[in-house]
Amino acid sequence: GDQEPLEKFSMIDGAEWEVTERWNCGKGYDNISSHMQAPLGSDGSLAGRRWCARRCLSLPSCVGFSYPHPGDGRCWLKTGDARMSSRLEATCGGPATDWDYYTLLDREPKCPKASCINTFVSGASLVTSAPCSNSRGADEGSDANGL
């Protein structure tokens, strides 16, 4: 099966996502649609997550998606305030042992490559160094972010 690790911040299909493992945002009324996909860890789950990300990106109102782990075998596209993100300071839903939640952070990030800027926290201030020259995006075969 697809056993790639999940990274908190991932680039999928050119967009930036924040992944919250074992979490689900869902009230029912925030669902756009659901689609059969291979649960995380099974064959086809990598392609399934990319498909769900692409589908979400194709819908202007989509803000994220729940991915089965194993869930009900469907990815659920979300709208409204269904965002779980430390970066956006947004919360929704709660712990769910059979789901992972993907929050869309940026449809067109300024830095289109995964981890293209070395960033670290020093005390209370954020320090950013010069752009990396050897980073690769997720769709270019990077093993760093799992997608």
Wavefront OBJ file of the C-alpha trace (Angstrom):
o trace
v 0.000 0.000 0.000
v 0.884 3.685 -0.079
v 2.847 4.112 3.179
v 4.199 7.630 2.686
v 4.323 9.808 5.813
v 2.058 12.827 6.170
v 3.636 16.229 6.688
v 1.867 19.072 8.527
v 2.337 21.466 5.577
v 2.175 19.843 2.142
v 2.189 20.971 -1.467
v -0.402 19.105 -3.521
v -1.175 19.999 -7.126
v 0.598 23.357 -6.797
v -1.391 24.493 -3.746
v -0.382 24.555 -0.091
v -2.343 22.484 2.436
v -2.192 21.989 6.188
v -2.740 18.373 7.236
v -4.242 17.508 10.610
v -3.937 13.795 11.246
v -6.752 11.905 12.981
v -9.100 14.893 12.789
v -12.357 15.671 11.011
v -14.255 18.869 10.387
v -17.833 18.085 9.643
v -21.253 19.367 10.566
v -23.043 17.977 7.549
v -24.078 21.340 6.152
v -20.457 22.158 5.239
v -20.187 19.220 2.796
v -19.944 20.046 -0.898
v -19.710 16.463 -2.154
v -18.088 13.103 -1.416
v -16.092 10.774 -3.651
v -14.954 7.155 -3.284
v -11.190 6.997 -2.637
v -8.721 4.447 -1.308
v -8.230 4.917 2.461
v -4.857 6.182 3.664
v -2.239 3.429 3.675
v -3.944 1.320 1.027
v -2.988 1.068 -2.626
v -4.170 4.164 -4.470
v -4.374 6.500 -1.473
v -1.652 8.809 -2.773
v -3.482 9.235 -6.074
v -6.762 9.556 -4.144
v -5.486 12.456 -2.051
v -4.175 14.203 -5.147
v -7.549 13.682 -6.853
v -9.434 15.145 -3.879
v -7.058 18.117 -3.725
v -7.509 18.796 -7.449
v -11.278 18.506 -7.163
v -11.296 20.914 -4.216
v -9.106 23.376 -6.123
v -11.553 23.267 -9.040
v -14.359 24.570 -6.793
v -14.045 28.210 -5.642
v -16.006 27.529 -2.430
v -13.919 24.516 -1.338
v -11.763 25.158 1.771
v -10.570 21.629 2.532
v -11.374 17.945 2.593
v -11.621 14.986 4.946
v -9.683 11.947 3.780
v -10.551 8.429 4.981
v -8.119 6.764 7.390
v -10.070 4.410 6.855
v -13.251 6.479 7.356
v -16.114 5.523 5.074
v -13.901 5.173 1.984
v -14.884 8.624 0.700
v -13.154 11.998 0.657
v -15.519 14.769 1.685
v -15.027 18.223 0.131
v -15.810 21.051 2.560
v -16.948 24.667 2.402
v -17.708 27.530 4.781
v -15.733 27.705 8.023
v -14.486 24.095 7.859
v -10.822 25.019 8.383
v -8.419 23.445 10.877
v -5.195 25.402 10.743
v -2.573 26.680 13.148
v -1.340 29.044 10.426
v -4.808 30.504 9.795
v -5.701 30.346 13.505
v -8.872 28.483 12.571
v -10.503 25.514 14.244
v -13.305 23.162 13.381
v -14.446 19.678 14.239
v -12.555 17.434 16.600
v -10.471 14.288 17.016
v -11.466 11.434 14.716
v -9.470 8.225 14.704
v -10.510 7.317 11.161
v -9.978 10.601 9.254
v -7.256 13.091 8.283
v -8.205 16.678 7.486
v -6.635 18.806 4.731
v -7.134 22.580 4.984
v -6.420 24.643 1.873
v -3.980 27.398 2.839
v -3.100 28.927 -0.504
v -4.307 28.081 -4.005
v -1.314 29.845 -5.597
v 1.513 30.138 -3.087
v 4.188 32.741 -3.754
v 6.741 30.004 -3.375
v 5.512 27.162 -5.630
v 8.052 24.632 -4.371
v 7.771 22.639 -1.168
v 10.128 23.976 1.511
v 11.795 26.445 -0.853
v 12.636 28.835 1.965
v 14.517 27.698 5.034
v 12.564 28.946 8.040
v 13.232 28.507 11.725
v 11.984 30.115 14.901
v 14.460 31.962 17.089
v 12.928 33.091 20.371
v 9.744 34.939 19.518
v 10.747 36.089 16.049
v 10.584 34.272 12.734
v 13.858 34.172 10.825
v 13.871 33.375 7.100
v 17.038 32.623 5.153
v 17.715 32.809 1.421
v 15.695 30.509 -0.858
v 16.942 26.959 -1.259
v 18.322 26.034 -4.615
v 17.816 22.293 -4.340
v 14.243 21.929 -3.146
v 11.641 20.098 -5.224
v 7.874 20.329 -5.241
v 5.699 17.382 -4.330
v 4.774 16.701 -7.923
v 8.479 16.617 -8.846
v 9.201 13.504 -6.821
v 9.945 14.978 -3.407
v 9.882 12.474 -0.583
v 9.797 15.242 2.012
v 6.084 15.920 2.150
v 4.602 12.595 1.126
v 2.455 13.850 -1.715
l 1 2 3 4 5 6 7 8 9 10 11 12 13 14 15 16 17 18 19 20 21 22 23 24 25 26 27 28 29 30 31 32 33 34 35 36 37 38 39 40 41 42 43 44 45 46 47 48 49 50 51 52 53 54 55 56 57 58 59 60 61 62 63 64 65 66 67 68 69 70 71 72 73 74 75 76 77 78 79 80 81 82 83 84 85 86 87 88 89 90 91 92 93 94 95 96 97 98 99 100 101 102 103 104 105 106 107 108 109 110 111 112 113 114 115 116 117 118 119 120 121 122 123 124 125 126 127 128 129 130 131 132 133 134 135 136 137 138 139 140 141 142 143 144 145 146 147
